[in-house]
Amino acid sequence: MNRLLQHLFHIFTGLAALLSAVATHAATNADAAPPPSRAALREACKDADSELQQAMGALVAQRGLEGAVRIDMEIQGKRVSAVSVAGGSPADRPDIRRAVRRLNCDTGAAELRTVSFEVTFARDETARSAGG
């Protein structure tokens, strides 16, 4: 019986060390996410402010959106290739992704570029970008 307890102790000790390592790795990766940057958005998509305000202003008016969402988008040349939205209502995310994909962007380069930014919605205002 003593040998069984020792074996279980070693298993649980190893499991605790593994969970600690996974938590540390996850925290490190979360810290590595690029900070939202309105400057990076404007650099890649010159008219992003007015285009987002027009597209998302309708969402605010129709649905009464409030709060903030983080948007990560990948741009290659003039093409927005991927858009992910974090925060906000899951029901609104497809419309937000669609509005971001319609932005007129041009990085001036063939390589893939990631741009992250935040959009804050307020009922009495149209969508406004924030974050740097």
C-alpha positions as CSV (number, residue, x, y, z in Angstrom):
1,M,0.0,0.0,0.0
2,N,2.9,2.4,0.8
3,R,4.3,1.9,-2.7
4,L,0.9,2.7,-4.2
5,L,0.7,6.0,-2.3
6,Q,4.3,6.9,-3.4
7,H,3.4,6.2,-7.0
8,L,0.2,8.3,-6.7
9,F,2.2,11.1,-5.1
10,H,4.7,11.1,-8.0
11,I,1.9,11.2,-10.5
12,F,0.1,14.1,-8.8
13,T,3.4,16.0,-8.4
14,G,4.1,15.6,-12.1
15,L,0.6,16.7,-13.0
16,A,0.9,19.8,-10.8
17,A,4.2,20.7,-12.5
18,L,2.7,20.2,-15.9
19,L,-0.3,22.4,-15.1
20,S,1.9,25.1,-13.8
21,A,4.0,25.0,-17.0
22,V,0.9,25.2,-19.2
23,A,-0.4,28.2,-17.2
24,T,2.9,29.9,-17.5
25,H,3.1,29.3,-21.2
26,A,-0.5,30.6,-21.7
27,A,0.3,33.7,-19.7
28,T,3.4,34.3,-21.8
29,N,1.5,33.9,-25.1
30,A,-1.2,36.2,-23.9
31,D,1.4,38.9,-23.0
32,A,2.9,38.4,-26.5
33,A,-0.3,39.6,-28.3
34,P,0.3,42.8,-30.1
35,P,-1.2,45.8,-28.4
36,P,-4.0,47.5,-30.2
37,S,-2.8,50.3,-32.4
38,R,-4.9,52.9,-34.1
39,A,-1.8,54.2,-35.8
40,A,-1.1,50.8,-37.4
41,L,-4.7,50.7,-38.6
42,R,-4.5,54.1,-40.2
43,E,-1.1,53.3,-41.8
44,A,-2.5,50.2,-43.5
45,C,-6.1,51.5,-44.1
46,K,-6.0,55.3,-44.7
47,D,-9.8,55.9,-44.5
48,A,-10.4,53.3,-41.8
49,D,-11.9,55.9,-39.4
50,S,-14.6,57.1,-41.7
51,E,-15.3,53.7,-43.2
52,L,-15.7,52.0,-39.8
53,Q,-17.8,54.8,-38.5
54,Q,-20.1,54.5,-41.5
55,A,-20.3,50.7,-41.5
56,M,-20.5,50.2,-37.7
57,G,-22.6,53.3,-37.1
58,A,-25.5,51.5,-38.6
59,L,-25.0,48.5,-36.2
60,V,-25.0,50.9,-33.2
61,A,-28.2,52.5,-34.4
62,Q,-30.0,49.3,-35.3
63,R,-28.9,47.1,-32.3
64,G,-27.9,49.6,-29.6
65,L,-24.4,48.1,-29.4
66,E,-22.3,49.2,-26.4
67,G,-18.9,48.2,-25.1
68,A,-15.6,47.4,-26.8
69,V,-14.3,44.8,-29.1
70,R,-10.7,43.9,-30.1
71,I,-10.2,43.2,-33.7
72,D,-7.1,41.4,-35.2
73,M,-6.9,41.5,-38.9
74,E,-4.3,40.2,-41.4
75,I,-3.6,42.3,-44.5
76,Q,-1.6,41.2,-47.5
77,G,-1.2,44.1,-50.0
78,K,-4.7,45.3,-50.6
79,R,-6.5,42.2,-49.4
80,V,-7.8,41.7,-45.8
81,S,-7.3,38.0,-45.5
82,A,-8.5,37.2,-42.0
83,V,-10.4,39.0,-39.3
84,S,-11.0,37.9,-35.7
85,V,-13.2,39.7,-33.2
86,A,-12.9,39.3,-29.4
87,G,-15.5,40.7,-27.0
88,G,-19.0,42.0,-27.7
89,S,-22.0,39.8,-28.5
90,P,-21.3,36.6,-30.5
91,A,-24.4,37.5,-32.6
92,D,-22.7,40.8,-33.7
93,R,-19.3,39.5,-34.5
94,P,-20.1,38.4,-38.1
95,D,-21.3,41.9,-39.0
96,I,-18.2,43.4,-37.4
97,R,-15.9,41.0,-39.3
98,R,-17.8,41.8,-42.6
99,A,-17.4,45.6,-42.0
100,V,-13.6,45.2,-41.3
101,R,-13.2,43.0,-44.4
102,R,-14.6,45.8,-46.5
103,L,-12.0,48.3,-45.5
104,N,-9.9,49.8,-48.3
105,C,-6.4,48.8,-47.1
106,D,-3.0,48.8,-48.8
107,T,0.1,47.9,-47.0
108,G,2.2,48.5,-50.1
109,A,4.0,45.1,-49.6
110,A,3.3,41.5,-50.5
111,E,4.1,40.1,-47.0
112,L,1.3,39.4,-44.5
113,R,0.8,42.1,-41.9
114,T,-1.2,41.8,-38.7
115,V,-3.0,44.9,-37.4
116,S,-4.8,44.9,-34.0
117,F,-7.1,47.6,-32.8
118,E,-10.1,48.2,-30.6
119,V,-13.5,49.7,-31.4
120,T,-15.7,51.1,-28.7
121,F,-19.5,51.3,-29.3
122,A,-21.7,53.8,-27.5
123,R,-25.4,54.2,-28.0
124,D,-25.3,58.0,-28.3
125,E,-22.4,58.0,-30.6
126,T,-21.3,56.2,-33.7
127,A,-18.5,53.7,-33.5
128,R,-15.2,55.1,-32.6
129,S,-11.8,53.5,-32.7
130,A,-9.6,53.5,-29.6
131,G,-6.3,52.1,-28.6
132,G,-3.2,54.1,-29.4
